[in-house]
Amino acid sequence: MTIGRAFIVIDLSQVCQLDRDDIFLLLCCLEEAIKCDGNVKLSAVPPEARAALDAHGLNRLFEIFQTTTDAVNSFNRVARFLAPSLSAPAEQFPASITAA
């Protein structure tokens, strides 16, 4: 995350529950992304994991999307807003990171 902005999407579709260490890892990812003027967004969060995020107030720190595609597209909208003359196709934006 030393080159440009850090646009990260973490797919939580395979996560059944989040424990204290998992939550700490998500917060560390967010901290590092913010240091690079970026952001972390979560996608496909199962109900059990969503309950843990809500219980710890992380639903206010992370944008949560139904699908990874929706989360990635939200970054594309931000990039077009920040650089209106940018006409690069979506595949030129940083790829998402998927956590299993």
C-alpha positions in Angstrom: 0.0 0.0 0.0 2.8 2.4 -0.7 1.7 3.3 -4.2 -1.1 5.8 -4.5 -4.4 5.4 -2.8 -5.4 2.1 -1.1 -8.8 0.9 -2.4 -9.5 -2.4 -0.6 -12.6 -4.6 -0.7 -12.7 -7.5 1.7 -15.1 -10.2 0.8 -16.4 -11.8 4.0 -18.8 -14.3 2.4 -16.9 -17.3 3.8 -16.7 -15.9 7.3 -19.1 -17.4 9.8 -18.1 -15.3 12.8 -15.7 -12.6 13.7 -13.7 -12.8 16.9 -11.6 -10.1 18.6 -8.5 -10.9 16.4 -10.5 -10.7 13.2 -11.9 -7.3 14.2 -8.5 -6.1 15.1 -7.2 -7.2 11.7 -10.0 -5.3 9.9 -9.2 -2.2 12.0 -5.5 -2.5 11.1 -6.4 -2.8 7.4 -8.5 0.3 7.7 -5.8 2.2 9.5 -3.2 1.4 6.8 -5.6 2.3 4.0 -6.4 5.7 5.6 -2.7 6.4 5.8 -2.6 6.0 2.0 -5.6 8.2 1.6 -7.7 5.2 0.8 -10.5 3.2 2.3 -11.6 -0.4 3.1 -15.1 -1.6 2.2 -16.6 -4.9 3.2 -18.8 -7.1 1.0 -21.1 -10.2 1.3 -21.1 -10.1 5.1 -23.1 -13.0 6.5 -25.7 -12.3 9.3 -23.5 -13.7 12.1 -20.5 -11.6 11.1 -22.7 -8.6 10.6 -24.0 -9.0 14.1 -20.4 -8.9 15.4 -19.6 -5.8 13.3 -22.8 -4.1 14.6 -22.0 -5.1 18.2 -18.6 -3.4 18.1 -19.8 -0.4 16.2 -17.7 -1.2 13.1 -20.8 -0.8 10.9 -20.1 2.9 11.3 -16.5 2.7 10.2 -16.9 0.4 7.2 -19.2 0.7 4.2 -20.8 -2.7 3.8 -22.1 -3.9 0.4 -24.2 -6.9 -0.6 -21.7 -7.9 -3.3 -18.0 -7.4 -4.0 -18.9 -5.9 -7.4 -21.0 -3.3 -5.7 -18.2 -2.4 -3.3 -15.6 -2.2 -6.2 -18.0 0.0 -8.2 -18.4 2.4 -5.3 -14.7 3.0 -5.5 -15.0 3.6 -9.2 -17.6 6.3 -8.5 -15.3 8.0 -6.0 -12.4 7.9 -8.5 -14.5 9.5 -11.3 -15.7 12.2 -8.8 -12.1 13.0 -7.7 -10.8 13.0 -11.3 -13.7 13.8 -13.7 -11.6 13.7 -16.8 -10.5 10.2 -15.9 -11.9 7.9 -18.5 -9.9 4.7 -17.6 -11.9 1.4 -17.7 -12.7 -0.1 -14.3 -10.1 -2.9 -14.8 -7.3 -0.2 -14.5 -8.3 0.6 -10.9 -6.7 -1.4 -8.1 -8.1 -5.0 -7.8 -10.0 -5.9 -4.7 -8.5 -8.1 -2.0 -10.6 -11.1 -1.0 -10.2 -12.6 2.4 -11.2 -16.2 2.9 
